[in-house]
């Protein structure tokens, strides 16, 4: 139950059972009513007042809500109007594009008609060209055959000429090395004295040798970089006779080892041969491999010519090309096999 405000003109006491709450400022001459005042009228007024406040608040909220809704509606209408304007602009642009496409399509049709006419003209020209090509095809075929034959002859002649020139160059290079020897598998060390080492070799094989007999001496790199053996030594003497005597004495000595020269390290055999060109070295290597496979006893070089001998009593064969290897080494085994069968 709601109580009346203190400032209200209604001076009735809500709690009628209490006599202590009587306002002392009230005139005591005023006759106090003993009967109760009708309370429902005051409560109804208060309820109506509260309801009025709530209604005003609700109306205010409703007014704000409606104002917001109207604002949103106006905004949406404005957006729709803008979109409509954009659509209208787009539609106008599309219509213009369609007009332009129609114009282009019309021009394209004209171009196609022109191209069709030109195509027919070109077809006639192509037919004529085909006839000319077919006419010239036979002549071209004959010419190709002639050119092929000429190329074959030229290549054959060129190959033979190149081989001949290579052989001549190789012979000239080999002739320039006629006073040289090549020493292989000799251990190398920093600061070595090759002249002193060569003099020691000459002393071991009993060949008199002085520094004036040596024109040049130096090591050369291997043809194949993967080779891990010591670099070979090339010695150029002042005469071929001295070179031949040196090689003969070496062959008679049955080989020299590094320990006889006073070289430190693992003992190894030292080889001495004529200074061959790369072509002759390769031929010598292939001959040794073939001789080892086909059990030939001797393979050596004399005067830059590779020689082979199967046994002590067999004839000596000169190997000047790979064909000679097949002819004089490999074919011997085949002949033996045929004879045994």
BAGUTI-610302 format. One record per residue (C-alpha): residue number from 1; residue in one letter; x, y, z. Coordinates in steps of 0.1 Angstrom, whole numbers, plus 5000, padded with zeros to 4 digits. Example, Ala and Ser with C-alpha at 12.3 -4.5 7.8 and 13.67 -1.06 7.14 Angstrom:
REM BAGUTI-610302
<tormi midren="1" doti="A" px="5123" py="4955" pz="5078"/>
<tormi midren="2" doti="S" px="5137" py="4989" pz="5071"/>
END
This chain:
REM BAGUTI-610302
<tormi midren="1" doti="X" px="5000" py="5000" pz="5000"/>
<tormi midren="2" doti="X" px="5013" py="5035" pz="4991"/>
<tormi midren="3" doti="X" px="5014" py="5063" pz="5017"/>
<tormi midren="4" doti="X" px="5004" py="5098" pz="5009"/>
<tormi midren="5" doti="X" px="5032" py="5123" pz="5005"/>
<tormi midren="6" doti="X" px="5040" py="5145" pz="5035"/>
<tormi midren="7" doti="X" px="5032" py="5177" pz="5016"/>
<tormi midren="8" doti="X" px="4998" py="5164" pz="5006"/>
<tormi midren="9" doti="X" px="4968" py="5183" pz="5018"/>
<tormi midren="10" doti="X" px="4953" py="5151" pz="5030"/>
<tormi midren="11" doti="X" px="4961" py="5150" pz="5067"/>
<tormi midren="12" doti="X" px="4946" py="5117" pz="5075"/>
<tormi midren="13" doti="X" px="4968" py="5092" pz="5093"/>
<tormi midren="14" doti="X" px="4972" py="5060" pz="5074"/>
<tormi midren="15" doti="X" px="4974" py="5041" pz="5106"/>
<tormi midren="16" doti="X" px="4942" py="5049" pz="5123"/>
<tormi midren="17" doti="X" px="4948" py="5027" pz="5152"/>
<tormi midren="18" doti="X" px="4977" py="5049" pz="5164"/>
<tormi midren="19" doti="X" px="4968" py="5081" pz="5184"/>
<tormi midren="20" doti="X" px="5004" py="5092" pz="5189"/>
<tormi midren="21" doti="X" px="5009" py="5103" pz="5153"/>
<tormi midren="22" doti="X" px="4985" py="5133" pz="5156"/>
<tormi midren="23" doti="X" px="5001" py="5164" pz="5144"/>
<tormi midren="24" doti="X" px="5005" py="5188" pz="5174"/>
<tormi midren="25" doti="X" px="5002" py="5218" pz="5151"/>
<tormi midren="26" doti="X" px="4967" py="5210" pz="5144"/>
<tormi midren="27" doti="X" px="4943" py="5232" pz="5162"/>
<tormi midren="28" doti="X" px="4930" py="5214" pz="5192"/>
<tormi midren="29" doti="X" px="4897" py="5231" pz="5188"/>
<tormi midren="30" doti="X" px="4891" py="5213" pz="5156"/>
<tormi midren="31" doti="X" px="4870" py="5184" pz="5164"/>
<tormi midren="32" doti="X" px="4887" py="5151" pz="5155"/>
<tormi midren="33" doti="X" px="4868" py="5126" pz="5136"/>
<tormi midren="34" doti="X" px="4867" py="5093" pz="5151"/>
<tormi midren="35" doti="X" px="4855" py="5076" pz="5120"/>
<tormi midren="36" doti="X" px="4879" py="5064" pz="5093"/>
<tormi midren="37" doti="X" px="4883" py="5084" pz="5060"/>
<tormi midren="38" doti="X" px="4877" py="5066" pz="5028"/>
<tormi midren="39" doti="X" px="4912" py="5053" pz="5019"/>
<tormi midren="40" doti="X" px="4905" py="5039" pz="4984"/>
<tormi midren="41" doti="X" px="4900" py="5073" pz="4968"/>
<tormi midren="42" doti="X" px="4936" py="5084" pz="4978"/>
<tormi midren="43" doti="X" px="4951" py="5051" pz="4966"/>
<tormi midren="44" doti="X" px="4933" py="5053" pz="4933"/>
<tormi midren="45" doti="X" px="4947" py="5088" pz="4928"/>
<tormi midren="46" doti="X" px="4982" py="5076" pz="4934"/>
<tormi midren="47" doti="X" px="4977" py="5046" pz="4911"/>
<tormi midren="48" doti="X" px="4963" py="5069" pz="4884"/>
<tormi midren="49" doti="X" px="4993" py="5093" pz="4890"/>
<tormi midren="50" doti="X" px="5018" py="5064" pz="4887"/>
<tormi midren="51" doti="X" px="5000" py="5050" pz="4857"/>
<tormi midren="52" doti="X" px="5001" py="5085" pz="4841"/>
<tormi midren="53" doti="X" px="5039" py="5087" pz="4847"/>
<tormi midren="54" doti="X" px="5044" py="5053" pz="4832"/>
<tormi midren="55" doti="X" px="5022" py="5061" pz="4802"/>
<tormi midren="56" doti="X" px="5042" py="5093" pz="4797"/>
<tormi midren="57" doti="X" px="5074" py="5074" pz="4799"/>
<tormi midren="58" doti="X" px="5061" py="5047" pz="4775"/>
<tormi midren="59" doti="X" px="5048" py="5074" pz="4751"/>
<tormi midren="60" doti="X" px="5082" py="5092" pz="4753"/>
<tormi midren="61" doti="X" px="5100" py="5059" pz="4746"/>
<tormi midren="62" doti="X" px="5075" py="5051" pz="4718"/>
<tormi midren="63" doti="X" px="5081" py="5086" pz="4704"/>
<tormi midren="64" doti="X" px="5119" py="5081" pz="4704"/>
<tormi midren="65" doti="X" px="5116" py="5046" pz="4689"/>
<tormi midren="66" doti="X" px="5092" py="5058" pz="4662"/>
<tormi midren="67" doti="X" px="5115" py="5088" pz="4655"/>
<tormi midren="68" doti="X" px="5145" py="5063" pz="4652"/>
<tormi midren="69" doti="X" px="5124" py="5041" pz="4629"/>
<tormi midren="70" doti="X" px="5113" py="5070" pz="4608"/>
<tormi midren="71" doti="X" px="5150" py="5081" pz="4606"/>
<tormi midren="72" doti="X" px="5161" py="5046" pz="4595"/>
<tormi midren="73" doti="X" px="5132" py="5044" pz="4571"/>
<tormi midren="74" doti="X" px="5142" py="5078" pz="4555"/>
<tormi midren="75" doti="X" px="5178" py="5066" pz="4553"/>
<tormi midren="76" doti="X" px="5168" py="5033" pz="4536"/>
<tormi midren="77" doti="X" px="5146" py="5053" pz="4512"/>
<tormi midren="78" doti="X" px="5175" py="5076" pz="4505"/>
<tormi midren="79" doti="X" px="5198" py="5046" pz="4499"/>
<tormi midren="80" doti="X" px="5172" py="5029" pz="4477"/>
<tormi midren="81" doti="X" px="5168" py="5062" pz="4457"/>
<tormi midren="82" doti="X" px="5206" py="5063" pz="4453"/>
<tormi midren="83" doti="X" px="5207" py="5027" pz="4442"/>
<tormi midren="84" doti="X" px="5179" py="5033" pz="4418"/>
<tormi midren="85" doti="X" px="5198" py="5062" pz="4403"/>
<tormi midren="86" doti="X" px="5228" py="5040" pz="4400"/>
<tormi midren="87" doti="X" px="5208" py="5013" pz="4383"/>
<tormi midren="88" doti="X" px="5194" py="5039" pz="4360"/>
<tormi midren="89" doti="X" px="5229" py="5051" pz="4351"/>
<tormi midren="90" doti="X" px="5241" py="5015" pz="4346"/>
<tormi midren="91" doti="X" px="5211" py="5008" pz="4324"/>
<tormi midren="92" doti="X" px="5218" py="5038" pz="4303"/>
<tormi midren="93" doti="X" px="5254" py="5027" pz="4300"/>
<tormi midren="94" doti="X" px="5244" py="4992" pz="4291"/>
<tormi midren="95" doti="X" px="5221" py="5005" pz="4264"/>
<tormi midren="96" doti="X" px="5249" py="5026" pz="4250"/>
<tormi midren="97" doti="X" px="5272" py="4996" pz="4251"/>
<tormi midren="98" doti="X" px="5246" py="4975" pz="4233"/>
<tormi midren="99" doti="X" px="5244" py="5002" pz="4206"/>
<tormi midren="100" doti="X" px="5281" py="5002" pz="4202"/>
<tormi midren="101" doti="X" px="5282" py="4964" pz="4200"/>
<tormi midren="102" doti="X" px="5255" py="4965" pz="4173"/>
<tormi midren="103" doti="X" px="5276" py="4990" pz="4154"/>
<tormi midren="104" doti="X" px="5308" py="4968" pz="4158"/>
<tormi midren="105" doti="X" px="5289" py="4937" pz="4149"/>
<tormi midren="106" doti="X" px="5277" py="4954" pz="4117"/>
<tormi midren="107" doti="X" px="5313" py="4964" pz="4109"/>
<tormi midren="108" doti="X" px="5325" py="4929" pz="4117"/>
<tormi midren="109" doti="X" px="5300" py="4914" pz="4093"/>
<tormi midren="110" doti="X" px="5313" py="4937" pz="4066"/>
<tormi midren="111" doti="X" px="5349" py="4927" pz="4074"/>
<tormi midren="112" doti="X" px="5340" py="4890" pz="4073"/>
<tormi midren="113" doti="X" px="5324" py="4895" pz="4039"/>
<tormi midren="114" doti="X" px="5356" py="4912" pz="4027"/>
<tormi midren="115" doti="X" px="5378" py="4885" pz="4041"/>
<tormi midren="116" doti="X" px="5356" py="4858" pz="4025"/>
<tormi midren="117" doti="X" px="5362" py="4875" pz="3991"/>
<tormi midren="118" doti="X" px="5399" py="4877" pz="3998"/>
<tormi midren="119" doti="X" px="5399" py="4840" pz="4009"/>
<tormi midren="120" doti="X" px="5384" py="4829" pz="3976"/>
<tormi midren="121" doti="X" px="5411" py="4849" pz="3958"/>
<tormi midren="122" doti="X" px="5438" py="4834" pz="3979"/>
<tormi midren="123" doti="X" px="5425" py="4799" pz="3973"/>
<tormi midren="124" doti="X" px="5429" py="4805" pz="3936"/>
<tormi midren="125" doti="X" px="5465" py="4817" pz="3942"/>
<tormi midren="126" doti="X" px="5473" py="4788" pz="3965"/>
<tormi midren="127" doti="X" px="5460" py="4763" pz="3939"/>
<tormi midren="128" doti="X" px="5484" py="4779" pz="3914"/>
<tormi midren="129" doti="X" px="5512" py="4777" pz="3939"/>
<tormi midren="130" doti="X" px="5505" py="4741" pz="3946"/>
<tormi midren="131" doti="X" px="5509" py="4733" pz="3910"/>
<tormi midren="132" doti="X" px="5542" py="4752" pz="3908"/>
<tormi midren="133" doti="X" px="5554" py="4734" pz="3940"/>
<tormi midren="134" doti="X" px="5545" py="4700" pz="3926"/>
<tormi midren="135" doti="X" px="5563" py="4709" pz="3894"/>
<tormi midren="136" doti="X" px="5594" py="4719" pz="3912"/>
<tormi midren="137" doti="X" px="5593" py="4691" pz="3938"/>
<tormi midren="138" doti="X" px="5608" py="4665" pz="3914"/>
<tormi midren="139" doti="X" px="5636" py="4689" pz="3905"/>
<tormi midren="140" doti="X" px="5643" py="4696" pz="3942"/>
<tormi midren="141" doti="X" px="5644" py="4658" pz="3949"/>
<tormi midren="142" doti="X" px="5670" py="4653" pz="3923"/>
<tormi midren="143" doti="X" px="5690" py="4682" pz="3935"/>
<tormi midren="144" doti="X" px="5688" py="4669" pz="3971"/>
<tormi midren="145" doti="X" px="5701" py="4635" pz="3959"/>
<tormi midren="146" doti="X" px="5730" py="4652" pz="3941"/>
<tormi midren="147" doti="X" px="5738" py="4674" pz="3971"/>
<tormi midren="148" doti="X" px="5737" py="4644" pz="3994"/>
<tormi midren="149" doti="X" px="5761" py="4625" pz="3972"/>
<tormi midren="150" doti="X" px="5784" py="4655" pz="3970"/>
<tormi midren="151" doti="X" px="5783" py="4660" pz="4008"/>
<tormi midren="152" doti="X" px="5791" py="4623" pz="4012"/>
<tormi midren="153" doti="X" px="5821" py="4626" pz="3989"/>
<tormi midren="154" doti="X" px="5832" py="4658" pz="4005"/>
<tormi midren="155" doti="X" px="5829" py="4644" pz="4040"/>
<tormi midren="156" doti="X" px="5848" py="4613" pz="4030"/>
<tormi midren="157" doti="X" px="5876" py="4634" pz="4014"/>
<tormi midren="158" doti="X" px="5876" py="4658" pz="4043"/>
<tormi midren="159" doti="X" px="5878" py="4629" pz="4068"/>
<tormi midren="160" doti="X" px="5907" py="4614" pz="4049"/>
<tormi midren="161" doti="X" px="5924" py="4647" pz="4045"/>
<tormi midren="162" doti="X" px="5919" py="4655" pz="4082"/>
<tormi midren="163" doti="X" px="5933" py="4620" pz="4092"/>
<tormi midren="164" doti="X" px="5962" py="4625" pz="4069"/>
<tormi midren="165" doti="X" px="5969" py="4660" pz="4083"/>
<tormi midren="166" doti="X" px="5966" py="4647" pz="4119"/>
<tormi midren="167" doti="X" px="5991" py="4619" pz="4111"/>
<tormi midren="168" doti="X" px="6015" py="4644" pz="4095"/>
<tormi midren="169" doti="X" px="6012" py="4667" pz="4125"/>
<tormi midren="170" doti="X" px="6017" py="4638" pz="4149"/>
<tormi midren="171" doti="X" px="6048" py="4627" pz="4130"/>
<tormi midren="172" doti="X" px="6061" py="4663" pz="4131"/>
<tormi midren="173" doti="X" px="6054" py="4665" pz="4169"/>
<tormi midren="174" doti="X" px="6070" py="4631" pz="4174"/>
<tormi midren="175" doti="X" px="6101" py="4641" pz="4153"/>
<tormi midren="176" doti="X" px="6104" py="4672" pz="4175"/>
<tormi midren="177" doti="X" px="6106" py="4649" pz="4205"/>
<tormi midren="178" doti="X" px="6133" py="4626" pz="4191"/>
<tormi midren="179" doti="X" px="6158" py="4637" pz="4217"/>
<tormi midren="180" doti="X" px="6134" py="4635" pz="4246"/>
<tormi midren="181" doti="X" px="6128" py="4609" pz="4272"/>
<tormi midren="182" doti="X" px="6099" py="4607" pz="4297"/>
<tormi midren="183" doti="X" px="6104" py="4595" pz="4333"/>
<tormi midren="184" doti="X" px="6073" py="4583" pz="4351"/>
<tormi midren="185" doti="X" px="6062" py="4574" pz="4386"/>
<tormi midren="186" doti="X" px="6092" py="4593" pz="4402"/>
<tormi midren="187" doti="X" px="6080" py="4607" pz="4436"/>
<tormi midren="188" doti="X" px="6080" py="4645" pz="4436"/>
<tormi midren="189" doti="X" px="6087" py="4668" pz="4465"/>
<tormi midren="190" doti="X" px="6090" py="4706" pz="4469"/>
<tormi midren="191" doti="X" px="6124" py="4721" pz="4460"/>
<tormi midren="192" doti="X" px="6136" py="4689" pz="4442"/>
<tormi midren="193" doti="X" px="6167" py="4691" pz="4420"/>
<tormi midren="194" doti="X" px="6157" py="4672" pz="4388"/>
<tormi midren="195" doti="X" px="6191" py="4675" pz="4372"/>
<tormi midren="196" doti="X" px="6207" py="4659" pz="4403"/>
<tormi midren="197" doti="X" px="6181" py="4631" pz="4402"/>
<tormi midren="198" doti="X" px="6187" py="4625" pz="4365"/>
<tormi midren="199" doti="X" px="6225" py="4623" pz="4371"/>
<tormi midren="200" doti="X" px="6218" py="4597" pz="4398"/>
<tormi midren="201" doti="X" px="6198" py="4577" pz="4374"/>
<tormi midren="202" doti="X" px="6225" py="4579" pz="4347"/>
<tormi midren="203" doti="X" px="6251" py="4568" pz="4373"/>
<tormi midren="204" doti="X" px="6230" py="4538" pz="4383"/>
<tormi midren="205" doti="X" px="6226" py="4526" pz="4347"/>
<tormi midren="206" doti="X" px="6263" py="4534" pz="4340"/>
<tormi midren="207" doti="X" px="6258" py="4562" pz="4314"/>
<tormi midren="208" doti="X" px="6282" py="4592" pz="4316"/>
<tormi midren="209" doti="X" px="6261" py="4624" pz="4318"/>
<tormi midren="210" doti="X" px="6269" py="4661" pz="4325"/>
<tormi midren="211" doti="X" px="6247" py="4691" pz="4328"/>
<tormi midren="212" doti="X" px="6258" py="4702" pz="4293"/>
<tormi midren="213" doti="X" px="6242" py="4672" pz="4279"/>
<tormi midren="214" doti="X" px="6208" py="4683" pz="4292"/>
<tormi midren="215" doti="X" px="6190" py="4709" pz="4272"/>
<tormi midren="216" doti="X" px="6158" py="4711" pz="4294"/>
<tormi midren="217" doti="X" px="6142" py="4691" pz="4322"/>
<tormi midren="218" doti="X" px="6108" py="4697" pz="4339"/>
<tormi midren="219" doti="X" px="6077" py="4680" pz="4351"/>
<tormi midren="220" doti="X" px="6045" py="4681" pz="4330"/>
<tormi midren="221" doti="X" px="6008" py="4677" pz="4342"/>
<tormi midren="222" doti="X" px="5988" py="4646" pz="4334"/>
<tormi midren="223" doti="X" px="5964" py="4647" pz="4305"/>
<tormi midren="224" doti="X" px="5937" py="4635" pz="4329"/>
<tormi midren="225" doti="X" px="5933" py="4656" pz="4360"/>
<tormi midren="226" doti="X" px="5920" py="4626" pz="4380"/>
<tormi midren="227" doti="X" px="5954" py="4609" pz="4378"/>
<tormi midren="228" doti="X" px="5969" py="4608" pz="4413"/>
<tormi midren="229" doti="X" px="6003" py="4596" pz="4403"/>
<tormi midren="230" doti="X" px="6034" py="4619" pz="4403"/>
<tormi midren="231" doti="X" px="6038" py="4642" pz="4374"/>
<tormi midren="232" doti="X" px="6060" py="4628" pz="4346"/>
<tormi midren="233" doti="X" px="6094" py="4643" pz="4339"/>
<tormi midren="234" doti="X" px="6104" py="4653" pz="4304"/>
<tormi midren="235" doti="X" px="6142" py="4655" pz="4296"/>
<tormi midren="236" doti="X" px="6155" py="4669" pz="4264"/>
<tormi midren="237" doti="X" px="6191" py="4659" pz="4255"/>
<tormi midren="238" doti="X" px="6214" py="4676" pz="4231"/>
<tormi midren="239" doti="X" px="6215" py="4646" pz="4208"/>
<tormi midren="240" doti="X" px="6194" py="4616" pz="4198"/>
<tormi midren="241" doti="X" px="6223" py="4593" pz="4203"/>
<tormi midren="242" doti="X" px="6225" py="4601" pz="4240"/>
<tormi midren="243" doti="X" px="6188" py="4596" pz="4243"/>
<tormi midren="244" doti="X" px="6190" py="4562" pz="4227"/>
<tormi midren="245" doti="X" px="6219" py="4551" pz="4248"/>
<tormi midren="246" doti="X" px="6201" py="4562" pz="4279"/>
<tormi midren="247" doti="X" px="6170" py="4542" pz="4270"/>
<tormi midren="248" doti="X" px="6191" py="4511" pz="4261"/>
<tormi midren="249" doti="X" px="6210" py="4513" pz="4294"/>
<tormi midren="250" doti="X" px="6177" py="4516" pz="4313"/>
<tormi midren="251" doti="X" px="6163" py="4485" pz="4296"/>
<tormi midren="252" doti="X" px="6194" py="4465" pz="4303"/>
<tormi midren="253" doti="X" px="6192" py="4475" pz="4340"/>
<tormi midren="254" doti="X" px="6158" py="4457" pz="4343"/>
<tormi midren="255" doti="X" px="6143" py="4487" pz="4360"/>
<tormi midren="256" doti="X" px="6151" py="4512" pz="4387"/>
<tormi midren="257" doti="X" px="6134" py="4517" pz="4421"/>
<tormi midren="258" doti="X" px="6131" py="4549" pz="4441"/>
<tormi midren="259" doti="X" px="6151" py="4536" pz="4471"/>
<tormi midren="260" doti="X" px="6182" py="4533" pz="4448"/>
<tormi midren="261" doti="X" px="6180" py="4570" pz="4442"/>
<tormi midren="262" doti="X" px="6178" py="4577" pz="4479"/>
<tormi midren="263" doti="X" px="6142" py="4590" pz="4478"/>
<tormi midren="264" doti="X" px="6123" py="4588" pz="4510"/>
<tormi midren="265" doti="X" px="6089" py="4571" pz="4512"/>
<tormi midren="266" doti="X" px="6074" py="4539" pz="4499"/>
<tormi midren="267" doti="X" px="6095" py="4521" pz="4474"/>
<tormi midren="268" doti="X" px="6082" py="4524" pz="4438"/>
<tormi midren="269" doti="X" px="6094" py="4514" pz="4404"/>
<tormi midren="270" doti="X" px="6105" py="4542" pz="4380"/>
<tormi midren="271" doti="X" px="6097" py="4540" pz="4343"/>
<tormi midren="272" doti="X" px="6116" py="4555" pz="4314"/>
<tormi midren="273" doti="X" px="6103" py="4557" pz="4278"/>
<tormi midren="274" doti="X" px="6105" py="4577" pz="4247"/>
<tormi midren="275" doti="X" px="6086" py="4610" pz="4249"/>
<tormi midren="276" doti="X" px="6055" py="4601" pz="4228"/>
<tormi midren="277" doti="X" px="6027" py="4623" pz="4215"/>
<tormi midren="278" doti="X" px="5993" py="4620" pz="4230"/>
<tormi midren="279" doti="X" px="5981" py="4600" pz="4200"/>
<tormi midren="280" doti="X" px="6010" py="4575" pz="4203"/>
<tormi midren="281" doti="X" px="6006" py="4573" pz="4241"/>
<tormi midren="282" doti="X" px="5970" py="4564" pz="4237"/>
<tormi midren="283" doti="X" px="5979" py="4538" pz="4210"/>
<tormi midren="284" doti="X" px="6006" py="4524" pz="4234"/>
<tormi midren="285" doti="X" px="5981" py="4521" pz="4262"/>
<tormi midren="286" doti="X" px="5955" py="4503" pz="4241"/>
<tormi midren="287" doti="X" px="5981" py="4480" pz="4228"/>
<tormi midren="288" doti="X" px="5993" py="4471" pz="4263"/>
<tormi midren="289" doti="X" px="5957" py="4464" pz="4273"/>
<tormi midren="290" doti="X" px="5950" py="4442" pz="4243"/>
<tormi midren="291" doti="X" px="5983" py="4424" pz="4248"/>
<tormi midren="292" doti="X" px="5975" py="4417" pz="4285"/>
<tormi midren="293" doti="X" px="5941" py="4403" pz="4275"/>
<tormi midren="294" doti="X" px="5954" py="4382" pz="4247"/>
<tormi midren="295" doti="X" px="5985" py="4370" pz="4265"/>
<tormi midren="296" doti="X" px="6013" py="4387" pz="4245"/>
<tormi midren="297" doti="X" px="6046" py="4386" pz="4263"/>
<tormi midren="298" doti="X" px="6063" py="4418" pz="4251"/>
<tormi midren="299" doti="X" px="6051" py="4453" pz="4243"/>
<tormi midren="300" doti="X" px="6076" py="4482" pz="4239"/>
<tormi midren="301" doti="X" px="6084" py="4513" pz="4220"/>
<tormi midren="302" doti="X" px="6113" py="4519" pz="4197"/>
<tormi midren="303" doti="X" px="6118" py="4551" pz="4176"/>
<tormi midren="304" doti="X" px="6082" py="4562" pz="4184"/>
<tormi midren="305" doti="X" px="6068" py="4529" pz="4170"/>
<tormi midren="306" doti="X" px="6048" py="4505" pz="4192"/>
<tormi midren="307" doti="X" px="6060" py="4469" pz="4189"/>
<tormi midren="308" doti="X" px="6044" py="4437" pz="4202"/>
<tormi midren="309" doti="X" px="6057" py="4401" pz="4204"/>
<tormi midren="310" doti="X" px="6037" py="4372" pz="4216"/>
<tormi midren="311" doti="X" px="6066" py="4349" pz="4226"/>
<tormi midren="312" doti="X" px="6103" py="4348" pz="4224"/>
<tormi midren="313" doti="X" px="6101" py="4329" pz="4191"/>
<tormi midren="314" doti="X" px="6072" py="4349" pz="4176"/>
<tormi midren="315" doti="X" px="6076" py="4376" pz="4150"/>
<tormi midren="316" doti="X" px="6075" py="4413" pz="4160"/>
<tormi midren="317" doti="X" px="6046" py="4434" pz="4149"/>
<tormi midren="318" doti="X" px="6045" py="4471" pz="4145"/>
<tormi midren="319" doti="X" px="6013" py="4489" pz="4158"/>
<tormi midren="320" doti="X" px="6007" py="4522" pz="4140"/>
<tormi midren="321" doti="X" px="5969" py="4523" pz="4144"/>
<tormi midren="322" doti="X" px="5940" py="4507" pz="4162"/>
<tormi midren="323" doti="X" px="5934" py="4486" pz="4131"/>
<tormi midren="324" doti="X" px="5968" py="4470" pz="4136"/>
<tormi midren="325" doti="X" px="5958" py="4461" pz="4171"/>
<tormi midren="326" doti="X" px="5928" py="4442" pz="4158"/>
<tormi midren="327" doti="X" px="5948" py="4427" pz="4130"/>
<tormi midren="328" doti="X" px="5980" py="4416" pz="4148"/>
<tormi midren="329" doti="X" px="5969" py="4411" pz="4184"/>
<tormi midren="330" doti="X" px="5932" py="4403" pz="4187"/>
<tormi midren="331" doti="X" px="5930" py="4382" pz="4156"/>
<tormi midren="332" doti="X" px="5958" py="4358" pz="4169"/>
<tormi midren="333" doti="X" px="5936" py="4345" pz="4196"/>
<tormi midren="334" doti="X" px="5908" py="4338" pz="4171"/>
<tormi midren="335" doti="X" px="5933" py="4319" pz="4148"/>
<tormi midren="336" doti="X" px="5944" py="4298" pz="4178"/>
<tormi midren="337" doti="X" px="5908" py="4290" pz="4187"/>
<tormi midren="338" doti="X" px="5900" py="4279" pz="4151"/>
<tormi midren="339" doti="X" px="5932" py="4258" pz="4151"/>
<tormi midren="340" doti="X" px="5923" py="4241" pz="4184"/>
<tormi midren="341" doti="X" px="5889" py="4232" pz="4171"/>
END
